Amino acid sequence: MYLSSFVHREKLLQIAERWFCGRAEATDALDLTRIFIADGFVLGEMLNDFCRKLLRMAGTTQCSTFRIDSKGELRDALSRCPRYISPRVRYLIDRYRENPAYFYYETPINGCYCTDPQGQIVATYRLKRPKRIAEKANRRIAKWIFETVREEARKMAASRARVSGIALEDLITPADVMTREFMEAEEHIAARFRDGGIRFDRSAMTINDVGGVKIIGEQSTLQAVEKAIGADPLITVGEREFHRGTYQAVSLILEIPWDREEICRKYRDSGSWAKYLGRGIPESELRKGLEPLLEGAEPRVTIELILATFEAMVESELGSSIHEERIISQRDNKAYVGYIPMNAEFLLEYLFSVGFSPVVQIDSLPIKLWGRYLPDTLTMYIRQLYKLPRNDLFH
């Protein structure tokens, strides 16, 4: 789990790698708390500043910013936009107004939308929620582990072929033997994690879109923004992807700098330390400012930028390419659903929960990659972090 939008991504990766091998250090919980406070604040402020910079590139010098906690708030705002809309957009908005609950109204989001002086939505930005990060990391890990397990199983089959004196491609393996060998390979990989003898491929574990900005405008405006980005010496453009079909947009992965002094000043002037009370860190320490939490912070981060028209934006929120449907599809179409990737997702959810909870020290990890657990087990351990009852009917 290499989150390139985080300024402490190396340290977070080191903690995650240890946890996947079942080893937690005494300072991990406190380090996670500090990372999520510092990196969350830095990324949030940086996205706000960068979004305004992009809007200036688009010719919008004044805008109002609105914080949103649910997708319903964004979809309500979209349905109120006073611009000219096509018959398709009118149809989607009318359907939405008839039954907002059908459009995943309560889906939580940690983000903002921006409007110009005429009330048009011209941009949004968001930080991906921990649950979604864990799910995305799980898909990456599952793919990597699947390939690793399959290679291990292939070696077993090759060994049987050598014993039989035939070529591997001529080996006929009964289905029950293939299943047994795959399970044995999976257990062997789990044992390597337990023994600390395995490391993830960083490139396969990298997630670049924890922080994201979307600029909304006419095609000519979007092209002007992309041209200005390419001419900016402070911005490095990585991947570029064009989404086709019902949802059409350009997606760019950008590496950008952040202003340490400015962000630390905003932390002090806004009294943002108060938001982090209850995380297990004394108020006196939080009041000292962000500087003590930024030791080892990277000077640049990676974010995703999406350039889309208003029509494409509505399609992605209310149409056939609605974002929640893509999430459900991703959950239902996993190439590998063994117990190891499920445990990886549980472990990452627990990691984030520790960082957001009042607990700043844990003695051991309740989830191991080589164990087997139900979702109820994870829920129980997360409740324990907050000293909540088990909710058993009988005691």
Summary of the structure (lengths in Angstrom):
residues: 395
radius of gyration: 23.7
end to end distance: 39.3
largest distance: 77.7
contacts: 1192
relative contact order: 0.17
helix: 54%
strand: 15%
